[in-house]
Amino acid sequence: MGRPVVGIIGNSALLNDSYPVHSGGQMNSAAVAEVAGCLPLVIPSDPRFVSVPELLEACDGFLLTGGRPNVHPEEYGEAETEAHGVFDRCRDAIVLPLVRACVDRGQPFFGICRGFQEVNVAMGGTLYPEIRDLPGRMNHRMPPEGTLEEKFALRHKVTFTEGGVFHRLLGATEVMTNTLHGQGIKTPGSRIVIEGHAPDGTPEAIHVRDAPGFTLSVQWHPEWNAAADPVSRPLFRAFGEAVRGWAAGAGAGAVRRSA
């Protein structure tokens, strides 16, 4: 039996400012292959090319990646403003129903950055368009200059709920993370459990209450240096175990125990 397949949600981009492509960062593939132990498959997140039922059958689990475009505010009942930035409505059309289907089926997914925000919106939550504009909040955005190492450097602590899923998995109630994002949770969606916060109160770690499968999602970027980082490695390993449980047909109970 080969490795179970993890669908990596791709982002639409322009190569050389003119050629449209679907892209997936190499560090996402590396984390899935080398740490989770699964086969990475970049998904063109566009309903013209793929459907949610097809993806559910083709893949055993999903990595909901980060990306520059934001979830369109119409998806959570708000009007578009300049502060909301740029959008990818095609990705919205695929990922939001995909998340809901995975929650219902117990099929594992791991949300990162935009993926974290997608999970909240898919479950009925809302987002702030720009965290740094809120009183008392930090600037969580990626620095515009510097090397990749400097951009993905650890930036602030995240404190977890004692005894929660993240505390049990990581063996700590406080970790350092490389949080890089502009938007964030305003109101949590139905069944969204917030278990991790930045020092300024911004939600940084969530899961879906009573979901039969793996639904952990984080606002930082654990795909960076995933094999060596003491926080990233157990997250991707647990995700890989959940995906293998699903692929083996072990059922929702076994998948849930692995999370």
C-alpha positions in Angstrom: 0.0 0.0 0.0 1.4 3.4 -1.0 1.4 6.6 1.1 -2.0 8.2 1.8 -2.7 11.3 -0.3 -2.9 14.7 1.2 -4.5 17.3 -1.0 -2.6 20.6 -0.7 -4.9 23.5 -1.5 -3.2 25.5 -4.2 -3.3 29.3 -4.7 -4.0 31.1 -8.0 -1.1 33.3 -9.1 0.5 34.9 -12.2 3.9 33.7 -13.3 5.9 36.6 -14.7 2.8 38.8 -14.1 1.0 37.2 -17.0 0.8 33.4 -17.0 -1.9 32.0 -14.7 -0.8 29.1 -12.5 -1.9 27.1 -9.4 0.9 27.1 -6.9 1.8 25.4 -3.7 4.8 26.3 -1.6 7.5 23.6 -1.6 7.7 23.8 2.2 4.1 22.6 2.4 5.0 19.6 0.2 8.1 18.9 2.3 6.2 19.0 5.5 3.5 16.6 4.2 6.0 14.2 2.7 8.9 14.3 5.2 7.1 14.8 8.5 3.5 13.7 8.0 4.7 10.8 5.8 2.0 11.3 3.2 2.0 11.9 -0.6 1.6 15.6 -1.3 -0.8 16.5 -4.2 -1.3 20.1 -5.1 -5.0 20.9 -5.8 -6.1 23.5 -8.3 -8.7 25.1 -6.0 -11.1 26.2 -8.7 -14.6 24.8 -9.3 -14.0 24.9 -13.1 -11.5 22.1 -12.7 -12.4 20.1 -9.6 -15.4 19.4 -7.4 -15.6 18.8 -3.7 -17.0 15.2 -4.1 -14.1 14.4 -6.4 -11.5 15.7 -3.9 -13.1 13.8 -1.1 -12.7 10.6 -3.0 -9.2 11.4 -4.5 -7.5 12.4 -1.2 -7.3 11.0 2.3 -6.7 14.4 4.0 -6.2 18.0 3.2 -3.7 20.7 4.0 -5.4 24.1 3.9 -2.5 26.4 3.2 -1.8 30.0 3.7 -2.2 32.5 0.8 -2.1 36.2 0.1 -5.8 36.5 -1.0 -8.3 36.7 1.8 -11.7 35.0 2.2 -14.3 37.3 0.6 -16.4 39.0 3.4 -19.6 38.1 1.6 -18.9 34.6 2.7 -19.6 35.8 6.3 -22.3 38.4 5.5 -20.2 41.5 5.3 -19.5 44.1 2.6 -16.2 44.3 0.8 -13.9 47.2 1.8 -10.4 48.2 0.8 -9.1 46.9 4.1 -10.2 43.4 3.2 -7.4 43.2 0.5 -7.5 40.9 -2.5 -9.6 37.8 -2.9 -9.8 34.4 -4.5 -13.4 33.6 -4.9 -12.6 30.3 -6.7 -10.7 29.0 -3.7 -13.6 30.2 -1.4 -16.0 28.1 -3.6 -13.9 24.9 -3.1 -12.5 25.1 0.4 -15.5 26.4 2.4 -17.8 23.5 1.4 -14.8 21.1 1.5 -14.2 22.0 5.2 -17.8 21.4 6.1 -17.9 18.1 4.2 -14.7 16.9 6.0 -16.1 17.9 9.4 -19.3 15.8 8.7 -17.3 12.8 7.3 -14.5 12.8 9.8 -12.0 13.3 7.0 -8.8 15.0 8.4 -7.6 18.4 7.5 -5.0 20.7 8.9 -5.5 24.5 8.5 -2.7 27.0 8.3 -3.0 30.8 8.2 -5.7 31.5 5.5 -6.7 27.9 6.1 -7.3 28.6 9.7 -9.5 31.6 8.7 -11.3 29.4 6.2 -12.2 26.9 8.8 -13.7 29.6 11.0 -15.7 31.1 8.1 -16.9 27.6 6.9 -18.3 27.0 10.4 -20.2 30.3 10.4 -17.6 32.7 11.9 -16.4 36.2 10.9 -13.0 37.9 10.4 -11.4 41.2 11.2 -10.0 42.6 7.9 -6.9 44.0 9.5 -5.7 43.0 13.0 -3.1 45.7 13.3 -5.8 48.4 13.1 -7.5 47.2 16.2 -6.7 49.0 19.6 -4.2 47.1 21.6 -3.3 44.6 18.9 0.1 43.8 17.4 1.1 43.9 13.8 1.0 40.2 12.8 2.0 40.7 9.2 5.1 39.3 7.5 8.0 41.8 7.3 8.2 43.2 3.7 12.0 42.8 3.6 14.5 40.2 4.6 15.5 36.6 3.9 13.1 33.7 4.2 14.7 32.9 7.5 14.1 36.4 8.8 10.5 36.5 7.5 9.6 33.2 9.0 11.5 33.8 12.3 9.7 33.1 15.6 7.8 36.2 16.5 5.6 35.8 19.6 4.3 33.3 22.1 1.0 31.5 21.8 -0.7 30.4 25.1 -2.9 27.2 25.0 -5.8 26.2 27.1 -4.5 23.9 29.9 -5.6 20.4 29.3 -6.8 21.1 25.7 -5.9 19.3 22.5 -2.9 21.5 21.7 -1.5 21.3 25.2 -1.7 17.5 25.2 -0.2 17.2 21.8 2.7 19.7 22.3 3.3 19.0 26.0 3.3 22.8 26.8 0.8 25.5 27.5 3.1 28.1 25.8 5.1 28.0 22.6 6.9 30.4 20.3 5.4 30.8 16.8 6.1 32.4 13.4 2.7 34.0 13.1 2.3 35.9 9.8 -1.1 37.2 9.0 -3.2 40.3 8.5 -6.7 39.1 9.2 -8.0 37.2 12.2 -11.1 35.8 13.9 -13.7 38.3 15.0 -16.5 35.9 16.0 -15.8 32.2 16.2 -18.0 30.0 14.1 -20.4 27.4 15.5 -18.4 24.6 17.2 -15.1 26.5 16.8 -13.0 26.0 19.9 -10.3 28.6 20.4 -7.5 27.0 22.4 -4.5 29.3 21.6 -4.1 33.1 21.8 -1.3 35.6 21.1 -0.2 38.0 23.8 -2.6 40.6 22.4 -5.6 38.2 22.6 -5.7 37.3 18.9 -6.9 33.7 18.4 -4.1 31.5 17.0 -5.1 27.8 17.5 -8.5 26.2 17.0 -10.4 23.0 16.4 -14.0 22.0 15.6 -15.9 20.8 18.7 -17.2 17.2 18.5 -15.9 16.7 15.0 -15.1 13.0 14.4 -11.8 13.7 12.6 -8.6 15.8 12.9 -9.6 19.5 12.5 -6.6 21.3 14.1 -5.9 24.7 12.6 -3.3 27.3 13.4 -2.8 31.0 12.5 1.0 30.6 12.2 3.2 28.8 9.7 4.3 25.3 10.9 5.3 24.2 7.4 8.5 26.3 7.8 11.3 24.1 9.1 8.7 21.5 10.0 11.1 18.6 10.4 13.2 20.4 12.9 10.9 22.7 14.8 9.6 21.2 18.1 6.2 22.8 17.6 5.7 22.0 13.9 6.9 18.4 14.0 4.3 17.0 16.4 1.5 18.8 14.6 2.4 17.4 11.2 3.1 13.9 12.7 -0.4 13.9 14.3 -1.9 15.0 11.1 -0.1 12.2 9.2 -1.4 9.6 11.7 -4.9 10.9 11.3 -4.6 10.7 7.5 -3.2 7.2 7.7 -6.1 6.2 9.9 -8.6 7.5 7.4 -6.8 5.8 4.5 -6.8 2.5 6.3 -10.5 2.7 6.8 -10.1 2.6 10.5 -13.2 4.8 11.0 -13.8 8.1 12.6 -13.0 6.9 16.1 -9.5 5.9 15.3 -8.9 9.2 13.4 -10.2 11.2 16.4 -7.9 9.4 18.8 -4.9 10.3 16.7 -5.7 14.0 17.0 
